[in-house]
């Protein structure tokens, strides 16, 4: 299967420059965005196109032809969302997104470009943007993604308010004079910290679940999951291996952070046949530190990984392995205990969604035959989607 390096899907889905040429877009006005949107684009064509798709679906739309004009508009009015095309004449769009995220935390920024790749998506999120879209997106898809972005922004604001209240309460309780001894005060402070950590973990899980819940195509699910997980791990090499009906594993998706660019895919393909089979029956997150330990466990074919630390987890559902997720990077930047817990949580949610996708694709078959119909082997639905950064 030919590999598709575009984050937003294959080039077969083209968006017409005139939305009226697609009858479905003209008829479907069902989706609503309870939001005020500022569209920032130097091209009049792009502004008109976005306006046509958002017409009657938002509370109000405003327009700016440059970052400078957008700043002046934002100084006068409040907006829930900014849709910014990256080709700004007077400012780097990623820097502009960071500026807006810092200055207007209640406003979600969505970047738009012709053919975004995974490294563009990671750069966008690091800059504070909530999402990055392709101008090739159909109108209904555009509205769906913007709606999901607004939902996540509202949830994030609500969680931040709850977290702030909790911190104030913990601070008040910790500072209160007690007649008890020092041990009791320390236990109370520890309980407050545990509660804060639990809330943060729950918030992250809810955010991740809201992102992947709507992904019912295995390719899109892999892409969305890796994009989000990278925001938690930071610079990291990652690979997801998927099982085939033959019993072998293949490389489903990967991010090459600091490996050899010319041979990364070949090395990871070989890794699929060495690492994944050994780990498919493992339970929970496992870790290996240093080249010697990795080679000792998986064999000499893994000596290319160098002095890395690797963590991996088998995505098991009802006794079946639906995939193996691996992450590795220089052991001088190890995976902390907190990050390992985060990866375990996200892998569990990812596994549930993969199981859901499998069940939807196989709903016409008895459950006993779900593993025999080749969801991951079909040429048209296969997840071999090279996400090299």
C-alpha positions in Angstrom: 0.0 0.0 0.0 1.4 3.4 -0.9 2.3 5.4 2.1 0.5 8.7 2.8 2.6 11.3 4.5 -0.2 13.9 4.9 -1.8 14.3 8.3 -5.2 15.2 7.0 -5.6 12.1 4.9 -5.0 11.2 1.3 -5.0 13.7 -1.6 -8.1 12.1 -3.1 -10.5 14.2 -1.0 -10.3 17.7 -2.5 -12.3 20.6 -1.3 -13.9 22.7 -4.0 -13.0 26.4 -4.1 -16.7 27.1 -4.4 -18.8 25.4 -1.7 -22.0 25.7 -3.9 -20.4 23.2 -6.3 -20.9 20.5 -3.6 -24.7 20.1 -3.2 -24.3 18.3 0.1 -22.5 21.3 1.6 -25.2 23.7 0.4 -28.0 21.5 1.9 -26.5 20.5 5.2 -26.8 23.3 7.7 -27.5 21.1 10.7 -24.3 21.6 12.6 -24.1 24.6 14.8 -21.2 26.3 16.6 -22.2 28.3 19.6 -19.4 30.6 19.1 -18.0 33.9 17.8 -15.4 33.2 15.2 -12.6 35.5 13.8 -11.3 34.3 10.4 -7.7 35.5 9.8 -6.5 35.0 6.2 -4.6 37.2 3.7 -6.4 35.5 0.8 -9.9 36.7 0.0 -10.8 33.4 -1.5 -9.9 31.5 1.7 -11.9 34.0 3.8 -14.9 33.7 1.5 -14.7 29.9 1.6 -14.6 29.7 5.4 -17.4 32.3 5.6 -19.6 30.3 3.3 -19.1 27.1 5.3 -19.7 28.9 8.7 -22.6 31.0 7.5 -25.7 30.6 9.7 -23.7 28.1 11.9 -22.1 30.6 14.3 -23.3 33.5 16.5 -21.1 35.9 14.4 -18.1 35.9 12.1 -15.5 38.6 11.7 -12.5 38.9 9.4 -9.0 40.1 9.4 -6.5 40.1 6.5 -3.4 40.1 8.8 -2.1 39.4 12.3 -2.0 43.1 13.0 -5.6 43.6 12.0 -6.6 40.6 14.1 -4.9 42.1 17.1 -6.9 45.3 16.6 -10.1 43.4 16.3 -9.4 41.3 19.4 -8.7 44.5 21.4 -12.3 45.6 20.7 -14.2 42.3 20.8 -14.1 38.9 22.4 -14.1 35.7 20.3 -14.4 32.0 21.2 -12.3 30.8 18.3 -9.7 32.1 15.7 -9.4 30.3 12.4 -6.0 31.3 11.1 -4.4 30.4 7.7 -0.7 29.9 8.1 0.2 32.1 5.1 0.1 35.4 7.0 2.0 38.2 5.4 3.1 40.1 8.5 3.7 37.4 11.1 4.7 33.7 11.6 1.3 32.0 12.1 2.7 29.6 14.8 4.2 32.5 16.8 0.9 34.3 16.3 -1.0 31.3 17.7 1.3 31.3 20.8 0.8 35.1 21.3 -3.0 34.7 21.2 -3.0 31.6 23.5 -1.0 33.6 26.0 -2.9 36.9 25.7 -6.4 35.4 25.3 -6.5 32.0 27.1 -10.3 31.8 26.7 -9.9 31.9 22.9 -9.1 28.7 21.0 -6.8 29.1 18.0 -7.1 26.7 15.0 -4.5 26.9 12.2 -5.3 26.0 8.6 -2.8 25.1 5.9 -2.8 23.3 2.5 -1.3 19.9 3.5 -0.4 19.7 7.2 2.0 16.9 8.3 2.5 15.4 11.7 5.4 17.7 12.5 3.2 20.7 11.6 0.6 19.4 14.0 3.1 18.9 16.8 4.5 22.4 16.1 1.0 23.8 16.2 0.2 22.3 19.6 3.5 23.4 21.0 2.6 26.9 19.9 -0.7 26.7 21.8 -3.0 26.1 18.9 -5.9 23.8 19.6 -5.9 22.1 16.2 -4.6 22.3 12.7 -6.8 21.7 9.6 -6.4 21.2 5.9 -8.0 23.7 3.5 -9.0 20.5 1.6 -11.4 19.6 4.5 -15.0 19.4 3.4 -17.4 22.0 5.0 -19.1 19.4 7.3 -15.7 18.1 8.4 -14.5 21.6 9.1 -17.5 22.4 11.3 -17.2 19.1 13.1 -13.5 19.7 13.9 -14.2 23.3 15.0 -17.1 22.1 17.2 -14.8 19.5 18.9 -12.2 22.2 19.4 -14.7 24.4 21.1 -16.0 21.6 23.3 -12.4 20.8 24.4 -11.7 24.5 25.1 -14.9 24.8 27.3 -13.9 21.6 29.2 -10.4 22.9 29.7 -11.7 26.2 31.0 -14.1 24.4 33.4 -11.3 22.1 34.6 -9.0 25.0 35.2 -11.6 26.7 37.3 -12.1 23.5 39.3 -8.4 23.1 39.7 -8.0 26.7 40.9 -10.7 26.2 43.4 -9.1 23.0 44.7 -5.7 24.7 44.9 -7.2 27.6 46.9 -9.0 25.1 49.2 -5.8 23.0 49.7 -3.8 26.2 50.4 -6.4 27.4 52.9 -6.5 24.0 54.7 -2.7 23.6 54.7 -2.3 27.0 56.2 -4.9 26.6 58.8 -3.6 26.4 62.4 -4.4 23.0 63.8 -4.2 21.7 67.3 -3.0 18.4 66.0 0.6 17.4 65.6 2.9 17.9 62.6 2.2 14.5 61.2 -1.5 15.2 60.8 -0.7 18.4 58.9 1.6 16.7 56.6 -1.0 14.0 55.9 -3.6 16.6 55.1 -1.2 18.4 52.7 -0.4 15.0 51.1 -4.1 14.3 50.6 -4.5 17.7 48.9 -1.6 16.9 46.5 -3.1 13.4 45.7 -6.5 15.0 45.0 -4.9 17.5 42.7 -3.0 14.8 40.8 -6.2 12.7 40.5 -8.1 15.6 39.1 -5.3 16.4 36.5 -5.2 12.7 35.4 -9.0 12.6 35.0 -9.0 15.8 33.0 -6.3 14.5 30.6 -8.2 11.2 30.1 -11.4 13.1 29.4 -9.6 15.3 26.9 -8.0 12.4 25.1 -11.2 10.4 25.0 -13.1 13.4 23.5 -10.4 13.6 20.7 -10.4 10.0 19.7 -14.0 9.1 20.3 -15.2 10.3 16.9 -12.3 8.5 15.0 -13.9 5.4 13.5 -11.2 4.9 10.8 -8.1 3.1 12.0 -5.8 5.5 10.1 -7.4 8.6 11.6 -7.4 7.0 15.0 -3.6 6.2 14.9 -2.9 9.8 13.7 -5.0 11.5 16.3 -3.7 9.3 19.2 0.0 9.8 18.3 -0.5 13.6 17.9 -2.0 13.9 21.4 0.4 11.5 23.1 3.4 13.5 21.7 2.1 16.6 23.5 2.5 14.6 26.8 5.9 12.9 26.1 7.7 15.7 24.4 10.4 14.8 21.8 10.2 11.0 21.5 10.4 8.3 18.9 7.1 6.3 18.8 5.7 3.4 16.9 2.4 1.5 16.9 2.5 -2.1 15.6 -0.7 -3.8 14.5 -1.5 -7.5 14.2 -2.3 -9.1 10.9 -4.5 -12.2 10.4 -1.3 -14.1 9.6 -0.2 -13.7 13.2 2.6 -11.3 12.3 2.8 -7.6 13.2 3.3 -4.7 10.8 4.2 -1.1 11.4 1.0 0.9 11.6 2.3 4.4 12.3 5.4 6.0 13.7 7.2 9.2 14.6 10.9 9.4 13.9 12.3 12.1 16.2 16.1 11.5 16.1 16.6 8.3 14.2 18.2 8.0 10.8 15.8 9.5 8.3 16.7 7.3 5.3 16.4 3.9 7.2 14.0 4.7 10.0 11.1 2.9 8.4 13.1 -0.2 7.5 14.4 -0.4 11.1 11.0 0.0 12.6 9.5 -2.6 10.2 12.2 -5.0 11.5 11.3 -4.0 15.0 7.7 -5.0 14.3 8.8 -8.6 13.8 11.1 -8.6 16.9 9.6 -6.5 19.6 5.8 -6.7 19.1 5.6 -10.6 19.2 7.6 -10.7 22.4 5.4 -8.1 24.1 1.9 -9.0 22.8 1.1 -11.1 25.8 2.7 -8.7 28.4 0.5 -6.9 30.9 0.9 -3.3 31.7 3.7 -0.9 30.8 7.2 -2.5 30.5 10.5 -0.6 30.3 14.1 -1.3 29.2 17.0 1.0 29.8 20.2 1.1 27.8 21.3 -0.7 24.6 22.7 -3.8 26.5 19.4 -4.5 28.2 17.3 -4.0 25.0 19.7 -6.2 23.0 19.6 -8.9 25.7 15.8 -9.0 25.7 15.2 -8.6 21.9 18.4 -9.7 20.2 21.2 -8.3 18.3 19.0 -6.9 15.6 18.0 -4.1 18.0 21.6 -2.8 18.5 20.8 0.2 16.3 18.7 1.7 19.0 21.8 2.9 20.9 21.8 4.0 24.5 18.1 4.6 24.6 15.3 4.0 27.1 12.3 2.2 25.7 8.8 1.7 27.2 6.1 -0.3 25.6 2.6 -1.6 26.3 0.5 -4.3 24.7 -3.0 -3.0 23.9 -5.1 -5.9 25.1 -8.8 -6.2 25.0 -10.7 -9.2 26.2 -7.6 -11.3 26.0 -6.6 -10.3 22.5 -3.7 -8.0 21.5 -5.0 -5.2 19.3 -1.6 -3.5 18.9 1.7 -2.8 20.7 2.7 0.8 21.4 6.4 1.6 21.9 8.3 4.8 22.8 12.0 5.3 23.0 14.5 8.1 23.3 18.0 8.9 24.7 18.2 7.5 28.2 19.5 10.9 29.4 15.9 12.0 29.2 14.2 9.1 30.8 10.5 8.4 31.1 9.5 9.6 34.6 7.1 7.6 36.8 4.4 10.2 36.2 4.8 10.0 32.4 4.7 6.2 32.6 1.3 6.5 34.4 0.2 8.9 31.7 1.1 6.5 28.9 -0.6 3.6 30.6 -3.8 5.7 30.9 -3.7 6.9 27.3 -2.9 3.4 26.0 -5.9 2.0 27.8 -8.2 4.5 26.3 -6.7 4.0 22.8 -7.2 0.2 23.2 -10.9 0.7 24.0 -11.3 2.9 20.9 -9.5 0.4 18.6 -11.9 -2.3 20.0 -14.8 -0.1 19.1 -13.5 0.5 15.6 -13.1 -3.2 15.1 -16.6 -3.9 16.4 -18.1 -1.3 14.0 -16.1 -2.7 11.0 -17.2 -6.2 11.8 -20.7 -5.7 13.0 -22.0 -7.8 10.1 -20.1 -10.8 11.4 -20.4 -13.0 14.5 -18.1 -11.9 17.2 -16.1 -15.2 17.0 -15.0 -14.2 13.5 -13.9 -10.6 14.2 -10.3 -11.5 14.3 -10.5 -13.4 10.9 -11.8 -10.8 8.6 -8.6 -8.8 8.2 -9.4 -5.3 9.3 -5.7 -4.4 9.4 -5.0 -6.3 6.2 -7.5 -4.7 3.8 -5.7 -2.4 1.2 -8.4 0.3 1.4 -8.6 0.4 5.2 -5.1 -0.5 6.3 -3.3 1.7 8.8 0.1 1.7 7.1 0.2 5.5 7.2 3.8 6.6 7.7 3.6 9.5 10.2 7.4 10.2 10.1 8.2 13.6 11.7 
